[in-house]
Amino acid sequence: QVQLVESGGGLVQAGGSLRLSCAASGTIDSTYTMGWYRQAPGKQRDLVARITSGGITTYADSVKGRFTISRDNAKDTVYLQMNSLKPEDTAVYYCNAESFLRRTDYWGKGTLVTVSS
């Protein structure tokens, strides 16, 4: 069983930066893609960014050029550096670890990011 614990959320002014971290307890092997999703009030949960164990990244169009996802495989930790934050980035951010090979999908409990205008 894997547990994902997010940290780093908070309140920031528009134009500011935050760095989210997600630490996994349990085994996250090379079959897992790790990612960040977000859910704003009244909206569905959407992909923000994800990264494979080999470092291949995918970003939502809305965050390209502003957010950077990275991963430390030795620490089973994934990061999301968020720059030039906008009020529309306000959401609960969830960490995810997914392995199609192992047919497993884990979620953290989320961390709230609030961007004030």
N, C-alpha and C positions, 0 to 999 in steps of 0.2 A: 504494500500500500504506500502511496506517495501522498505527502501533504505539501501544499504550496502556501507560502506565507509572504504576502506582499507588504512593502513598507515604502515610505517616502512621499505619500500623498500629503495634501495640505492646501492652504489658501495662498494664492499668489496673484499679483496684479498682472493685467494684460501686458504682454511683452516680456514677462519674466520667464524663469526656467525652474524646472523640477526634475529630479532623477528618481525614478521608481526602481525598486529592487524586488526580486522574487526569488526566495531561497526554497529549494526543494529538499525535503527529507525523504529518504528512501532512494531507490535506484532510478536515476534518469540516464538511460544508456543512449547510444548513438542513434537508436531508432526513433527517438523522440524529437519532435519539433516543439519548440517552446514559443509562446506568443503572449501578446497583450491584446485584450479586447476592452471595450468600454460600453457603458450603458448610461445614457442620460435619462432623466425622469420622463416617463411616458413613451420612451423609445425602445427599440430592440437593441440587443447586444450586438455590436459590430466589431469586426477585426480592426485593430490599429496597426499591428506589425507582428511578424513572426520570423523565426530564425531556425534553420536546421542545425544539426550538430556540426555540419561542415561549414556553417557560416553563410549559407544562402538566405537572403532576406527578402521579405515582401512587405510593402507598406500600403496602407490606404492612401488614396490620392489626396485626401484632405490633410495629411500629415507629412507628405513627402517634402524633404528639404528642411523640415523643422524638427522632426523626431528621429532618433537613432536607437535602434535596438542592438544589443550586444549580449554575448553569452560567455560565461566562464564554465567550461565543461568540467574542469577539475573541482569546482565548487558547487556544481549543479545550481547555478544562479544565472538569472537573466535580468538584464537591466533595460530601462527605457529612459533615455535622455530626452527631455522635452524642452525645446527652446521656442522663443517667440510665441508663447502661449496666448490663446485667444479665449474670450468668454465661451465660445461654442465648444471648446475643449472640456468644459466642465462636465464631469461624469464620474461614475464609479469605474475604476480601472481594475480589471480582473486578469490574473495570470493563468495561463493554460499550458498544459503539457499533454501532447497527443502523440500516440504511436499507432499508426495504421497496422503495422506488423503485429503488434501485441494486442490490438483492438482495445486499447485503454485510453482514457481521456480524463484528465484531472483538472480541477479548478480550485483556485484560491477563493478566499471570502471577499476579496475586493478591498480597494483603498480609494477614498474619495479625493478627487482633485477638483478644486473650485478656483476658477479664474475670474477675478473681478475686473470690471471695466473702468 
